[in-house]
Amino acid sequence: MELIVLGANGTWPEEGGALSGYLLRQDGFNLWVDCGSGTMANLQKYIGIGDVDAMIITHEHADHCVDVYPLFYARYYARQGEDHMPLYIPRGFGSRLNGLLSDESVGAFRKGFDVREVDPGDEFDIGPFRVRARAMSHLDLPALGFRIENDGSSLAYTGDTGPTPELVDLARDANVLLAESTYQDGDELSSFHMSSRQAAEHARDAGVGRLVLTHILPTHDKAASIRQAADEYNGPIDAAVEGFTVEVGE
C-alpha cells in the first residue's frame, strides 16, 4: 500500500503548499483521502483526474474537503472520469456539500458521485481496501478517523481530532499512524486538535510501527514537532510534506 501526501499544511497553506489530502494506491486502485485546497493540483502529478476510483472525506471543514468541487466539475461537466464514483462522507455532511452547488448541479453531483454516508463503527470495502471508521473528537461535528487495511498492511488516519481513546483503538498495532499534530509545546491547547506530543502519546499507546505527523501549522518548524513527538514515542517519526511517500507495511 503506497501513501502519497498531496497536502499536509494545517488550516491554511504555506507558500506553494496545500491543505490536507492523501493518495492511497494498491494494485492500480486509487483512493483519495481528504481533499483540501491545492490537493487536486498535486494529485495530477501522479494520476489523471479520471483515475480516482473512490474518495473519503473525514469531516466538513473546508481545509479537508473543498477540492471535491473542482473534481466534480472536471469529471462530470468535462467528462474526465466516469459517473457514480464512490464518495464516502460522515453522515449528515451531504446537505452541507449541496450548499455550494447550484440547484442544477445538486442533481448532477449525485450522478457524478455515489455518495455513501458513514457512521462511526462502520466497516466496508473500497476496492482492495478494508476500511473501518471511528468517531474522532473535533468540536461538535461528525468527524471520522479511518483505518485502511490491505493484505496485512494497515494505515490509521485521524482526520482532525483532539485527544481521544477512540484513536488508540483505531490505530492499535497499525503499521503507520497518520496523525494530525497542529500544535507544539507552548501553544494554547484545545480539545479538538492535537499537539505533536499528544499524537506521539497516542502512537505509543496504540503500539504503531511508524508515526507520520501532519496538519502542522505553517508557522511551526516541523523539526521541532518531530523532536517533541520523540519524547513520547520511540519509533520512526516523519513530518508530512507534499510529495512525501511511504510504503505502508514495509
Secondary structure, DSSP 8 states (H G I E B T S, - for coil): -EEEEEE-BSSS--TT---SEEEEEETTEEEEEEE-TTHHHHHTTTS-GGG--EEE---S-GGGTTTHHHHHIIIIIS--S-S-EEEEEETT-HHHHHTTS-HHHHHHHHHHEEEEEE-TT-EEEETTEEEEEEE--STTS--EEEEEEETTEEEEE--S--S-HHHHHHHTT-SEEEEE--B-TTS---SSS-BHHHHHHHHHHHT-S-EEEE-B-TTS-HHHHHHHHHTT--S-EEE--TT-EEETT-
